[in-house]
Amino acid sequence: MTVVFTKETHAGEARAAMVPEMVAKLKALGAVIEVESGIGIACGHLDDDYTKAGATVRADRAAMIQSADILAQVRKPSPADVALMREGAVCIALLDPFQSRDFIQTLAQRGVTAISMELVPRSTRAQKMDVLSSQASLAGYAAVITAAPQTGKIFPMMMTPAGTIKPVKVFIIGAGVAGLQAIATAKRLGAKVEAFDTRPVVEEQVKSLGAKFVKIDVGETGQTEGGYAKALTDEQLKLQREGMTRVCAESDIVITAAQVFGRRAPILLTSEMLDAMKPGSVVVDLAVETGGNVEGVVADQVTDRKGVKIVGTANLPGTVPVHASQMFASNITALLAEFWDKESKAFKLNLDDDILKSCVVTHGGRIVNEKLAAT
């Protein structure tokens, strides 16, 4: 069975779905691995590195896709790539299924079996395949590093002959995987960190990282079975914003990392809240690719609002492509290995399996994911 990894066509995407280290592991399963020439340049890998690991490097992208049993990418393939895929082929990528309904329907019509890596369940068994968590962890780190040069301040408290420098105050909204990594990174740099999340269950995790958990009473909240925050009502969002305004006004850096899976990110920082912040403050919006948590944020731009810088860098994991590619490739390899039949040397689909039942979105000419089919 031939597994093909092609270069990304999404503008500015520096990650790769495969790295040489993981090629060897897939070869050990009996897979035939092909990679497009230049796939690893942006993340530190030459074509020779892939060749030495056992992959075949090819320059003819169209021919590769046409012959692929499995096509794996970071981002969803372009319409031109989909048109080249043969019936029965498997496509594995971040497919953004809830925001790309027409694209998913096209995959179904082509007879492609599509696996959306966003839909890998958050279970113990699937943890090693969880692309969202691995990439979110890097995004949390990158958010703090991105904010640092924008603030014009150093993070730690420092005693000097010229006086005492107070530590930077960092407020993180949303204590999921990205938020927790942002907390850990800011603390390592010496900042004073506070965090808020609608899920009371994460308070212990926030405190374990050395941050203060900000309590705002918005009524009954919780999380989904997959560990994601549930959407708040308009009244709850109003109460939340009122409670956060005071903390934002005292913070040097605010990082928003609140997302509701499959839906537009909620607006957490309104214009009024931004007006309450002091000039020189920095806001980093981790949810900009799903609409943004900050009113007025612009993707891939730093906006100055009355002296407050709003950073809208999209694809923060892509700013650290070496490790982002390493982790993404590891997740893909784990998925393939989990369902690889060593005797037939082929990827076996068992749609009754909990993991595949969750992340396979099209198969046999139709949309098979229950949640997606119901929308």
C-alpha positions in Angstrom: 0.0 0.0 0.0 1.4 3.4 -1.0 1.2 6.3 1.4 1.9 9.7 -0.2 2.8 12.9 1.5 2.7 16.1 -0.5 3.8 19.6 0.0 1.3 22.0 1.5 -0.5 24.4 -0.9 -2.0 26.6 1.8 -0.4 30.1 1.8 2.3 30.4 4.4 2.1 26.8 5.7 5.6 25.7 6.7 4.6 22.4 8.4 5.0 19.0 6.8 2.8 15.9 7.4 5.9 13.6 7.4 9.4 13.8 8.7 12.3 11.4 8.0 12.2 10.0 11.5 8.7 8.7 11.1 9.3 7.4 7.5 11.4 4.6 9.0 8.5 3.6 11.4 6.0 3.4 8.5 8.5 1.4 6.4 8.7 -1.1 9.2 5.0 -1.8 8.8 5.5 -2.6 5.2 4.2 0.6 3.7 5.6 2.1 0.5 6.3 5.8 1.3 6.4 8.5 -1.3 7.1 12.2 -0.5 7.0 15.2 -2.8 10.3 16.8 -3.5 10.8 19.8 -1.2 8.2 18.8 1.4 10.6 19.3 4.3 12.6 22.3 3.3 10.6 24.7 5.6 10.9 22.4 8.6 14.6 21.6 8.2 14.7 18.4 6.2 16.3 17.9 2.8 15.1 15.4 0.2 18.1 13.3 0.9 17.0 12.9 4.5 13.8 11.3 3.4 15.6 9.1 0.9 18.0 7.8 3.5 15.0 7.0 5.8 13.5 4.8 3.0 11.1 7.1 1.2 10.9 7.6 -2.5 11.1 11.3 -3.4 9.1 12.4 -6.5 8.6 15.7 -8.2 5.4 14.8 -10.2 2.7 15.8 -7.7 -0.2 14.8 -10.0 1.1 11.4 -10.6 1.8 10.8 -6.9 -1.8 11.7 -6.0 -3.3 9.7 -8.8 -1.5 6.5 -7.6 -1.9 7.1 -3.9 -3.7 4.5 -1.7 -3.4 7.0 1.1 -2.8 10.8 0.8 -1.8 12.6 3.9 -1.3 16.4 4.4 -1.4 18.9 7.1 -4.1 21.1 5.5 -7.0 19.9 3.4 -6.1 19.2 -0.2 -6.9 21.7 -2.9 -9.9 21.1 -5.3 -7.3 20.3 -8.0 -5.7 17.6 -5.8 -9.1 16.1 -4.9 -9.9 15.8 -8.6 -6.8 13.7 -9.0 -7.6 11.2 -6.2 -8.9 7.9 -7.3 -12.1 6.2 -5.9 -11.4 4.2 -2.8 -8.3 6.3 -1.8 -7.9 7.5 1.8 -7.3 11.2 2.5 -6.0 12.2 6.0 -5.6 15.8 7.0 -7.0 18.7 9.0 -10.2 18.9 6.9 -12.1 21.6 8.9 -15.3 19.6 8.2 -17.9 21.8 9.9 -16.7 24.8 8.0 -16.1 23.0 4.7 -19.4 21.3 4.0 -19.1 21.6 0.2 -15.6 20.3 0.2 -16.6 17.2 2.3 -19.4 16.5 0.0 -17.0 16.6 -3.0 -14.8 14.0 -1.3 -17.8 11.8 -0.8 -18.8 12.2 -4.4 -15.3 11.2 -5.5 -15.6 8.0 -3.4 -12.7 9.1 -1.2 -12.5 7.9 2.4 -11.7 11.0 4.3 -10.3 11.1 7.8 -10.5 14.4 9.6 -7.7 14.6 12.2 -9.7 17.3 14.2 -12.2 14.6 15.0 -9.8 12.1 16.6 -11.5 11.6 20.0 -9.9 12.7 23.2 -9.5 9.3 24.7 -6.6 7.6 26.4 -6.2 5.2 23.5 -6.3 8.0 20.9 -4.0 10.4 22.7 -1.0 9.6 20.5 -3.1 10.5 17.5 -4.5 13.8 18.8 -3.2 16.4 16.4 -5.4 19.2 17.9 -3.7 18.8 21.3 -0.2 18.5 20.0 -0.5 21.5 17.8 -2.4 23.5 20.4 0.4 22.9 22.9 2.8 24.5 20.5 0.4 27.4 19.8 0.2 28.2 23.5 4.0 28.4 23.7 4.3 30.5 20.5 1.6 32.9 21.7 3.8 33.9 24.7 6.9 34.1 22.6 5.0 36.2 20.0 3.8 38.6 22.8 7.2 39.1 24.4 8.8 41.4 21.8 5.6 43.4 21.4 5.3 44.4 25.0 8.6 46.3 25.3 9.1 44.8 28.8 11.0 41.9 30.3 9.0 39.1 32.0 10.7 38.4 35.3 11.0 40.6 38.4 14.6 41.9 38.6 16.4 43.6 41.4 18.9 46.2 40.0 20.9 49.1 41.4 18.5 51.3 39.4 15.5 49.9 41.3 13.2 46.9 41.1 11.5 45.9 37.9 8.1 44.3 38.5 7.2 41.1 36.7 5.0 41.3 33.7 1.3 40.5 34.4 -0.1 37.9 31.9 -3.8 37.0 31.8 -4.8 33.9 29.9 -8.4 33.3 28.9 -9.2 29.7 28.2 -7.3 26.9 30.0 -7.4 24.2 27.4 -4.2 22.6 26.0 -3.1 25.9 24.4 -3.9 28.0 27.4 -2.2 25.7 29.9 1.0 25.7 27.8 0.8 29.5 27.6 0.6 29.6 31.4 3.6 27.3 31.7 5.7 29.3 29.2 4.8 32.6 30.8 5.7 31.3 34.3 9.0 29.9 33.0 9.8 33.4 31.8 9.1 34.9 35.2 5.7 36.5 34.6 2.9 36.8 37.1 0.1 34.8 35.6 -3.6 34.7 36.0 -6.0 32.5 34.0 -9.8 32.1 33.5 -11.9 29.3 32.1 -15.6 28.6 32.1 -14.9 25.0 33.2 -14.3 24.9 37.0 -12.7 21.5 36.6 -9.5 23.1 35.2 -8.8 25.3 38.3 -6.6 22.7 39.8 -4.5 22.4 36.6 -4.1 26.2 36.4 -2.9 26.3 40.1 -0.6 23.4 39.6 1.3 25.5 37.0 1.7 28.3 39.5 -1.0 30.6 38.1 -3.9 32.2 39.9 -7.3 31.0 38.8 -9.7 33.9 38.3 -13.2 33.0 39.5 -16.1 34.7 37.7 -19.6 33.4 38.5 -21.5 33.0 35.2 -23.9 30.3 36.4 -23.9 26.7 35.3 -21.1 25.8 32.8 -19.2 22.6 31.9 -17.5 20.8 29.1 -18.4 18.3 26.4 -17.6 14.6 26.5 -14.5 15.4 24.4 -13.2 17.9 27.0 -14.1 21.1 25.1 -15.8 24.1 26.7 -19.6 24.3 26.1 -20.9 27.4 24.4 -22.2 30.1 26.8 -25.5 31.9 26.6 -25.5 35.6 25.7 -26.2 36.5 29.4 -23.3 34.3 30.6 -20.9 35.9 28.1 -22.0 39.3 29.4 -21.2 38.3 33.0 -17.9 36.8 31.9 -16.8 40.0 30.1 -17.7 42.2 33.1 -15.6 40.0 35.3 -12.7 39.9 32.9 -12.6 43.7 32.3 -10.9 44.4 35.6 -8.2 41.8 35.1 -7.5 42.9 31.6 -7.1 46.5 32.7 -4.4 45.4 35.1 -2.6 43.1 32.7 0.4 43.7 30.4 -0.4 40.8 28.2 -3.7 39.1 27.5 -3.8 35.8 25.6 -7.2 34.5 24.5 -7.5 30.8 23.7 -11.2 30.1 23.9 -12.7 28.0 21.1 -15.9 26.0 20.8 -15.3 23.0 18.5 -17.2 23.1 15.2 -18.4 26.7 15.8 -17.2 30.3 15.5 -15.0 31.3 18.4 -16.9 33.5 21.0 -16.1 37.2 21.2 -14.5 37.6 24.7 -12.8 41.0 24.4 -15.1 43.7 23.2 -14.1 47.3 22.2 -15.1 48.5 25.6 -12.9 46.0 27.3 -10.0 47.0 25.1 -10.6 50.6 25.9 -10.1 49.8 29.6 -6.6 48.4 28.9 -3.5 50.6 29.4 -1.5 51.8 26.4 1.5 49.4 25.7 -0.6 46.3 26.6 -0.6 43.4 24.2 -3.4 41.0 23.2 -2.7 37.8 21.4 -5.8 36.1 19.9 -5.2 32.3 19.5 -8.7 31.8 18.0 -8.2 34.2 15.0 -8.5 31.3 12.5 -12.0 30.5 13.7 -13.3 34.1 13.8 -11.3 35.4 16.8 -12.0 36.1 20.5 -11.1 39.8 20.2 -13.3 42.4 18.6 -11.4 44.0 15.7 -8.7 41.4 15.4 -7.3 41.0 11.9 -5.7 37.7 10.8 -1.9 37.9 10.3 -1.7 41.5 11.4 -0.8 43.5 14.5 -3.5 46.1 15.0 -2.9 49.2 17.2 -6.0 50.3 19.0 -5.3 53.4 21.2 -1.9 52.0 22.1 -3.1 48.4 22.7 -1.5 46.0 20.3 -3.8 43.2 19.0 -1.8 40.4 17.5 -3.7 38.2 15.1 -1.0 35.8 14.0 -2.8 32.8 12.4 -1.4 29.3 12.5 0.9 29.8 15.5 2.0 26.2 15.4 3.4 27.0 11.9 5.8 29.5 13.4 7.7 26.6 15.0 7.5 24.3 12.0 10.3 21.9 13.0 8.7 20.7 16.1 5.1 21.1 14.8 6.0 18.9 11.8 7.6 16.3 14.1 4.5 16.1 16.3 2.1 16.1 13.4 4.0 13.3 11.6 4.1 11.3 14.9 0.3 11.7 15.2 -0.3 10.5 11.6 2.1 7.6 12.0 0.3 6.5 15.2 -3.0 6.5 13.4 -1.7 4.5 10.5 0.1 2.0 12.8 -3.0 1.5 15.0 -5.1 0.3 12.1 -2.3 -1.3 10.0 -2.7 -5.0 9.2 0.8 -6.5 9.2 -0.1 -9.6 7.3 -1.7 -7.8 4.3 0.5 -4.8 4.8 -2.5 -2.5 4.4 -4.5 0.1 6.3 -7.7 -1.5 7.5 -10.9 0.4 8.1 -13.0 -0.7 10.9 -15.9 1.7 11.1 -17.1 0.1 14.3 -13.9 1.1 16.1 -14.5 4.1 18.4 -11.6 6.1 17.0 -12.4 5.6 13.3 -16.1 6.0 13.9 -15.4 9.5 15.2 -12.9 10.8 12.7 -13.9 9.1 9.3 -16.2 11.6 7.7 -16.7 10.1 4.2 -16.7 6.6 3.0 -18.4 4.6 0.2 -19.7 7.7 -1.6 -21.4 9.3 1.4 -20.9 11.3 4.6 -20.7 8.7 7.4 -19.9 10.9 10.4 -23.1 11.2 12.4 -22.5 14.7 13.7 -21.5 16.0 10.3 -24.4 14.3 8.5 -26.9 15.8 10.9 -25.7 19.4 10.2 
